[in-house]
Amino acid sequence: MRLFSVAALAALPLINAAPTELATRNGQHKTQGLNDLARKAGLLYFGTAIDNPSLNNSKYMSIATDSHIFGQVTPANGQKWMYIEPERNVFDYSMGDAIIRPAIQHGQLRRCHNLVWHSQLPDWLTGTNYTKSELISILENHIAHEVKHYYGQCYAWDVVNEALNEDGTLRSDLWLTTIGPEYLELAFEFAAKYVSPGTKLYYNDYNIETINNKSLAVVSLIKSFKKKGIRIDGVGLQSHFTAGSSPSYDQQVANMAQFTSLDVEVAITELDVRVNLPDDATKEAQQASDYANAVKACKDTDGCVGVTVWDFYDPFSWVPGVFAGQGDADLWWGNFTMKPAYYSVAEVLEE
């Protein structure tokens, strides 16, 4: 049985008795969105990331803010350090608020992302040689201000993002070089100190969706934190996959189990499945299968609380700008029709 905090359950939107008709497939009307289906399947939410440039697209936003479809929202960029603290001790929450406030208005949970990362840092932070004590002070100050601003507004925070190399060693970055390995512990301690009661504290990373050196390093991190009494509540599995080479259902279930056995929850936090372009019906079918395997693994794992797709609409996907020759990674085509992957996810949730 899935056990969720009272605060989390109270924050969930109610499912209306007569949900809007959302799609038609083979003449059969689909009257429930993915979040409705996820909730009925025992998950806490099915959600999406939203980035600020999409806010002016009214059709996109009508889908993104529909709590039948998406019961949880993640700001894709608006809460990252370069936007939140563009100058030292000068804070700007406008981009984050532009995503969080509509989600609150529409009864959607919020996963807040992120507090500590090696990327998207402002020049004032990366261009100065701070001492260890100075950087620790800057780290605490940033975390304190940001989590206080969003006090009571976040189901979870991705406290530390992508701290590991593929071999399981710590990534060489500003934090490791200046503070040392203890920066991870400090980040979680600072977050726990200032965050609102009941907010979950997550470690989030990619390529930790199977049992491998990187995911085993996360296991070691959790064990170390637990031994030292440092609070960590969850692991975020980013799950940026490629159609045809995604982890199997069995691999994902086994991997989730190694985390949940340590008394932390897991969530799929950034799911998308890119294809090698040009797309075709065979690739669409493979993509649909890969999406379904990931969602089914979460649904079938006690302790996996939900799934977030890293946007749902192909024109706003990050993939083409990063992976040359790949794309079409999301659940909706550019003409706002749903892909086979959407229906495969819905069918898995209905099983």
SENUBA-511849 format. One record per residue (C-alpha): residue number from 1; x, y, z. Coordinates in Angstrom, 2 decimals, padded with zeros to 5 digits. Layout:
REM SENUBA-511849
> resi; X; Y; Z
> NUM; X; Y; Z
...
REM end
This chain:
REM SENUBA-511849
> resi; X; Y; Z
> 1; 000.00; 000.00; 000.00
> 2; 001.19; 003.53; -000.82
> 3; 001.37; 005.84; 002.17
> 4; 001.45; 009.59; 001.57
> 5; 001.70; 012.46; 004.04
> 6; -001.48; 014.19; 005.16
> 7; -000.13; 017.45; 003.75
> 8; 000.46; 015.90; 000.33
> 9; -002.97; 014.32; 000.19
> 10; -004.65; 017.55; 001.28
> 11; -002.92; 019.38; -001.55
> 12; -004.24; 017.02; -004.22
> 13; -006.93; 018.29; -006.59
> 14; -010.29; 016.56; -006.47
> 15; -011.36; 014.52; -009.50
> 16; -014.55; 016.05; -010.84
> 17; -017.52; 013.79; -011.42
> 18; -017.71; 014.72; -015.10
> 19; -014.18; 015.30; -016.45
> 20; -013.68; 016.99; -019.79
> 21; -013.50; 014.70; -022.79
> 22; -009.82; 014.63; -023.68
> 23; -009.25; 012.37; -026.66
> 24; -010.73; 009.90; -029.05
> 25; -009.04; 006.75; -030.28
> 26; -010.57; 004.23; -032.62
> 27; -013.99; 005.67; -031.91
> 28; -013.63; 005.15; -028.15
> 29; -013.90; 008.30; -026.05
> 30; -011.20; 008.87; -023.44
> 31; -012.85; 010.81; -020.62
> 32; -010.00; 010.76; -018.13
> 33; -006.59; 012.37; -018.27
> 34; -003.31; 010.82; -017.24
> 35; -003.40; 012.28; -013.74
> 36; -006.89; 010.95; -013.09
> 37; -005.72; 007.52; -014.23
> 38; -002.51; 007.73; -012.20
> 39; -004.41; 008.62; -009.06
> 40; -006.78; 005.71; -009.55
> 41; -003.76; 003.45; -010.09
> 42; -002.38; 004.45; -006.68
> 43; 000.14; 007.11; -007.69
> 44; 000.22; 010.55; -006.14
> 45; 000.40; 012.35; -009.47
> 46; 001.20; 012.38; -013.17
> 47; 002.88; 015.68; -014.00
> 48; 004.81; 017.78; -016.48
> 49; 007.62; 020.29; -016.56
> 50; 006.71; 023.72; -017.92
> 51; 009.18; 026.34; -019.16
> 52; 008.52; 030.07; -019.19
> 53; 008.52; 030.63; -022.98
> 54; 005.44; 028.39; -023.24
> 55; 003.30; 030.58; -020.99
> 56; 002.07; 032.74; -023.87
> 57; 000.68; 029.75; -025.79
> 58; -002.94; 029.57; -024.68
> 59; -003.68; 026.14; -026.16
> 60; -000.57; 024.69; -024.54
> 61; -001.47; 026.22; -021.18
> 62; -005.02; 024.89; -021.34
> 63; -003.50; 021.40; -021.34
> 64; -000.67; 022.11; -018.92
> 65; -002.99; 023.53; -016.27
> 66; -005.67; 020.83; -016.59
> 67; -005.35; 018.86; -013.37
> 68; -007.15; 015.89; -014.93
> 69; -004.18; 015.53; -017.28
> 70; -001.33; 016.81; -015.12
> 71; -001.67; 016.83; -011.36
> 72; 001.83; 018.13; -010.76
> 73; 004.03; 020.80; -012.32
> 74; 007.81; 021.36; -012.32
> 75; 009.41; 024.66; -013.39
> 76; 011.89; 023.53; -016.03
> 77; 014.25; 026.48; -015.56
> 78; 012.67; 029.25; -013.53
> 79; 013.96; 028.16; -010.12
> 80; 017.58; 027.61; -011.13
> 81; 020.33; 029.66; -009.56
> 82; 021.09; 031.99; -012.50
> 83; 017.50; 033.24; -012.53
> 84; 016.77; 033.19; -008.80
> 85; 019.98; 034.96; -007.66
> 86; 021.39; 036.74; -010.75
> 87; 023.47; 039.03; -008.52
> 88; 024.84; 038.15; -005.14
> 89; 022.11; 038.46; -002.53
> 90; 019.70; 039.91; -005.12
> 91; 016.79; 037.53; -005.61
> 92; 014.29; 037.42; -008.46
> 93; 011.48; 034.89; -008.17
> 94; 009.45; 036.09; -011.15
> 95; 010.21; 033.16; -013.47
> 96; 009.59; 030.54; -010.82
> 97; 006.45; 032.26; -009.60
> 98; 005.07; 032.38; -013.15
> 99; 005.00; 028.56; -013.12
> 100; 004.20; 027.89; -009.47
> 101; 001.30; 030.32; -008.98
> 102; -000.91; 028.99; -011.81
> 103; -000.23; 025.45; -010.60
> 104; -001.48; 026.41; -007.14
> 105; -004.54; 028.08; -008.66
> 106; -005.36; 024.92; -010.61
> 107; -004.85; 022.56; -007.68
> 108; -001.68; 020.95; -009.01
> 109; 001.18; 019.74; -006.83
> 110; 004.60; 021.34; -007.39
> 111; 008.02; 019.69; -007.62
> 112; 010.55; 022.47; -007.16
> 113; 013.77; 022.26; -009.18
> 114; 016.58; 022.81; -008.13
> 115; 018.78; 024.21; -005.34
> 116; 022.32; 022.98; -006.13
> 117; 023.65; 022.12; -009.58
> 118; 026.90; 022.49; -011.49
> 119; 025.18; 024.18; -014.42
> 120; 023.21; 027.40; -015.05
> 121; 025.10; 029.31; -012.38
> 122; 025.47; 033.12; -012.55
> 123; 028.76; 034.72; -013.53
> 124; 029.20; 036.31; -010.12
> 125; 029.33; 032.83; -008.62
> 126; 031.55; 031.08; -011.16
> 127; 033.86; 034.02; -011.88
> 128; 035.15; 034.56; -008.35
> 129; 037.57; 032.45; -006.32
> 130; 035.70; 032.14; -003.05
> 131; 037.15; 030.52; 000.03
> 132; 035.52; 027.38; 001.37
> 133; 033.83; 029.23; 004.23
> 134; 032.61; 031.98; 001.88
> 135; 031.07; 029.52; -000.55
> 136; 029.39; 027.58; 002.25
> 137; 027.87; 030.84; 003.47
> 138; 026.70; 031.68; -000.06
> 139; 025.20; 028.19; -000.42
> 140; 023.24; 028.42; 002.82
> 141; 022.07; 031.95; 002.06
> 142; 020.77; 030.94; -001.37
> 143; 018.97; 027.84; -000.12
> 144; 017.49; 029.71; 002.83
> 145; 016.09; 032.52; 000.69
> 146; 014.69; 030.28; -002.04
> 147; 013.00; 027.67; 000.10
> 148; 011.59; 030.36; 002.39
> 149; 010.10; 032.16; -000.60
> 150; 008.44; 028.91; -001.70
> 151; 007.61; 027.86; 001.87
> 152; 004.61; 025.57; 001.83
> 153; 004.36; 025.63; -001.97
> 154; 006.47; 022.59; -002.92
> 155; 005.66; 018.91; -002.58
> 156; 009.37; 018.25; -003.05
> 157; 012.67; 020.01; -003.75
> 158; 015.42; 018.60; -005.94
> 159; 018.09; 019.65; -003.46
> 160; 021.14; 018.43; -005.37
> 161; 021.03; 017.75; -009.10
> 162; 023.47; 015.64; -011.14
> 163; 026.39; 015.48; -008.73
> 164; 027.79; 012.19; -010.06
> 165; 029.87; 011.02; -012.99
> 166; 028.94; 007.85; -014.87
> 167; 031.47; 005.80; -012.88
> 168; 029.90; 006.89; -009.60
> 169; 032.57; 009.40; -008.60
> 170; 031.64; 012.96; -007.72
> 171; 031.54; 015.45; -010.57
> 172; 034.38; 017.99; -010.50
> 173; 032.61; 021.34; -010.24
> 174; 032.59; 024.56; -008.25
> 175; 031.05; 022.91; -005.20
> 176; 033.36; 019.92; -005.02
> 177; 036.51; 021.90; -005.83
> 178; 035.91; 024.64; -003.27
> 179; 033.93; 022.98; -000.49
> 180; 034.74; 019.31; -000.94
> 181; 032.46; 016.24; -000.88
> 182; 030.66; 017.53; 002.19
> 183; 028.82; 020.08; 000.06
> 184; 026.14; 017.45; -000.60
> 185; 025.56; 016.91; 003.10
> 186; 025.54; 020.66; 003.72
> 187; 023.00; 021.25; 000.94
> 188; 020.58; 018.73; 002.42
> 189; 021.17; 020.00; 005.95
> 190; 020.48; 023.58; 004.87
> 191; 017.37; 022.54; 002.96
> 192; 016.07; 020.58; 005.95
> 193; 016.73; 023.59; 008.18
> 194; 014.63; 026.03; 006.18
> 195; 012.08; 024.01; 004.23
> 196; 008.42; 023.81; 005.22
> 197; 007.31; 020.74; 007.21
> 198; 006.40; 017.79; 005.03
> 199; 008.33; 018.94; 001.95
> 200; 010.35; 016.06; 000.49
> 201; 014.09; 016.45; -000.11
> 202; 015.36; 014.67; -003.24
> 203; 018.60; 013.79; -004.94
> 204; 017.97; 013.96; -008.72
> 205; 020.09; 012.55; -011.57
> 206; 020.12; 010.94; -015.01
> 207; 021.37; 007.47; -015.99
> 208; 020.45; 006.08; -012.58
> 209; 017.42; 004.19; -013.91
> 210; 019.21; 000.82; -013.87
> 211; 021.53; -000.82; -011.36
> 212; 024.92; 000.51; -012.41
> 213; 027.93; 002.29; -010.93
> 214; 026.13; 005.61; -010.84
> 215; 022.94; 004.34; -009.19
> 216; 025.00; 002.31; -006.71
> 217; 026.79; 005.52; -005.78
> 218; 023.39; 007.05; -004.99
> 219; 022.66; 004.03; -002.80
> 220; 025.94; 004.67; -000.96
> 221; 025.06; 008.34; -000.61
> 222; 021.71; 007.51; 000.95
> 223; 023.26; 005.02; 003.36
> 224; 025.89; 007.57; 004.38
> 225; 023.25; 010.24; 004.96
> 226; 021.09; 007.87; 006.99
> 227; 024.06; 006.81; 009.13
> 228; 024.89; 010.46; 009.86
> 229; 021.30; 011.45; 010.53
> 230; 021.08; 013.68; 007.44
> 231; 017.60; 013.82; 006.02
> 232; 016.99; 012.58; 002.46
> 233; 013.48; 011.63; 001.43
> 234; 013.62; 010.68; -002.23
> 235; 015.53; 009.90; -005.40
> 236; 014.55; 011.47; -008.70
> 237; 015.09; 009.28; -011.76
> 238; 015.29; 011.71; -014.66
> 239; 014.64; 009.03; -017.30
> 240; 015.71; 010.82; -020.46
> 241; 015.54; 007.79; -022.76
> 242; 016.11; 006.94; -026.42
> 243; 013.54; 004.80; -028.22
> 244; 014.87; 001.28; -028.67
> 245; 017.62; 001.56; -026.04
> 246; 015.59; 002.44; -022.97
> 247; 015.87; 000.30; -019.82
> 248; 013.46; -002.60; -019.64
> 249; 010.55; -002.75; -017.24
> 250; 012.36; -005.36; -015.13
> 251; 015.54; -003.29; -014.97
> 252; 013.63; -000.23; -013.82
> 253; 011.65; -002.12; -011.18
> 254; 014.82; -003.70; -009.75
> 255; 016.53; -000.35; -009.68
> 256; 013.66; 001.41; -007.92
> 257; 013.63; -001.37; -005.33
> 258; 017.25; -000.74; -004.37
> 259; 016.26; 002.79; -003.35
> 260; 012.88; 002.13; -001.74
> 261; 014.46; -000.62; 000.38
> 262; 016.43; 002.18; 002.04
> 263; 013.23; 003.89; 003.16
> 264; 013.22; 006.67; 000.59
> 265; 010.62; 007.26; -002.09
> 266; 011.38; 007.47; -005.77
> 267; 009.84; 009.38; -008.64
> 268; 010.36; 009.56; -012.38
> 269; 011.12; 013.25; -012.65
> 270; 012.00; 014.17; -016.26
> 271; 010.67; 011.44; -018.54
> 272; 010.96; 011.75; -022.30
> 273; 011.82; 009.26; -025.05
> 274; 013.59; 010.74; -028.06
> 275; 013.76; 009.12; -031.48
> 276; 016.28; 009.26; -034.29
> 277; 014.78; 011.49; -036.97
> 278; 013.00; 011.23; -039.28
> 279; 010.27; 009.59; -037.25
> 280; 008.05; 006.79; -038.57
> 281; 005.35; 004.42; -037.37
> 282; 007.86; 001.79; -036.19
> 283; 009.74; 004.33; -034.10
> 284; 006.49; 005.68; -032.70
> 285; 005.51; 002.18; -031.60
> 286; 008.88; 001.66; -029.92
> 287; 008.61; 005.01; -028.19
> 288; 005.15; 004.09; -026.95
> 289; 006.48; 000.83; -025.52
> 290; 009.38; 002.58; -023.79
> 291; 007.10; 005.18; -022.21
> 292; 004.75; 002.44; -021.05
> 293; 007.57; 000.42; -019.45
> 294; 008.75; 003.39; -017.41
> 295; 005.28; 004.34; -016.19
> 296; 004.37; 000.73; -015.43
> 297; 007.57; 000.30; -013.40
> 298; 006.59; 003.25; -011.24
> 299; 002.98; 002.13; -010.93
> 300; 004.06; -001.35; -009.85
> 301; 006.62; -000.15; -007.28
> 302; 005.44; 000.67; -003.79
> 303; 007.34; 003.82; -002.95
> 304; 007.32; 005.28; -006.46
> 305; 005.04; 008.26; -005.99
> 306; 004.64; 009.66; -009.48
> 307; 005.79; 010.39; -013.01
> 308; 006.73; 013.76; -014.50
> 309; 007.33; 014.18; -018.22
> 310; 009.91; 016.79; -019.21
> 311; 007.33; 018.79; -021.11
> 312; 004.63; 017.13; -023.17
> 313; 004.68; 019.14; -026.42
> 314; 007.33; 018.52; -029.08
> 315; 007.85; 022.16; -030.15
> 316; 008.93; 023.01; -026.59
> 317; 011.19; 019.98; -026.08
> 318; 014.81; 020.51; -025.06
> 319; 015.94; 017.46; -027.04
> 320; 016.59; 018.84; -030.58
> 321; 018.78; 021.60; -029.20
> 322; 021.01; 019.14; -027.36
> 323; 020.91; 015.91; -029.40
> 324; 021.54; 016.54; -033.09
> 325; 019.32; 014.43; -035.33
> 326; 016.99; 013.41; -032.51
> 327; 013.64; 014.71; -031.34
> 328; 009.88; 014.00; -031.21
> 329; 010.43; 013.03; -027.58
> 330; 007.13; 014.06; -026.01
> 331; 003.53; 012.84; -025.75
> 332; 001.93; 015.49; -028.00
> 333; 002.75; 016.34; -031.62
> 334; 003.23; 019.93; -032.71
> 335; -000.42; 020.05; -033.88
> 336; -001.57; 019.19; -030.33
> 337; -002.66; 015.66; -031.16
> 338; -001.70; 012.86; -028.82
> 339; 000.84; 010.27; -029.89
> 340; 000.65; 006.50; -029.53
> 341; 002.86; 007.01; -026.47
> 342; 000.08; 008.93; -024.74
> 343; -002.32; 006.04; -025.23
> 344; 000.25; 003.45; -024.16
> 345; 000.73; 005.33; -020.90
> 346; -003.01; 005.63; -020.38
> 347; -003.49; 001.92; -021.01
> 348; -000.76; 000.98; -018.53
> 349; -002.36; 003.15; -015.87
> 350; -005.76; 001.56; -016.54
> 351; -004.48; -002.03; -016.20
REM end
